[in-house]
Amino acid sequence: MSAAEFLKQLPQAFNPEAAGDTECVLQFNTSIPAYATIKNGECTVTEGTADNADVTLIMEDDDLIQLFKGELNGMTAFMTGKLQVEGDMMLGQRLQGFFDGSKLS
């Protein structure tokens, strides 16, 4: 499965309570770039590159999938170079908690 296909599942795994009043745009630069928009307690995913991303995650497809499923620790991925983050680093650290990895296949 490509990261783009995987990211299409994010809205169903989104936890609005965990995100609280956070409004942001999350850019995922994988083999096929996509971005998630979190606004008004909802999450939508769009293929392509956002003009106004708050944080950008740059990583291989398999690593992104493992990260969201909880099989790869974000800090470990960052420290070993599997994950590059541009923009709001604090948002990047909180982002995994916005989604329930058990709802992602």
Protein Blocks (a to p, Z undefined) as FASTA:
>chain_A
ZZklmmmmmmmmpcfklnmmaccddddddfbdcddddeehiacddedjdfkbfbdcdddf
klmmmmmnopacfklmmmnopaccehjfklmmmmmmmpcfklpZZ
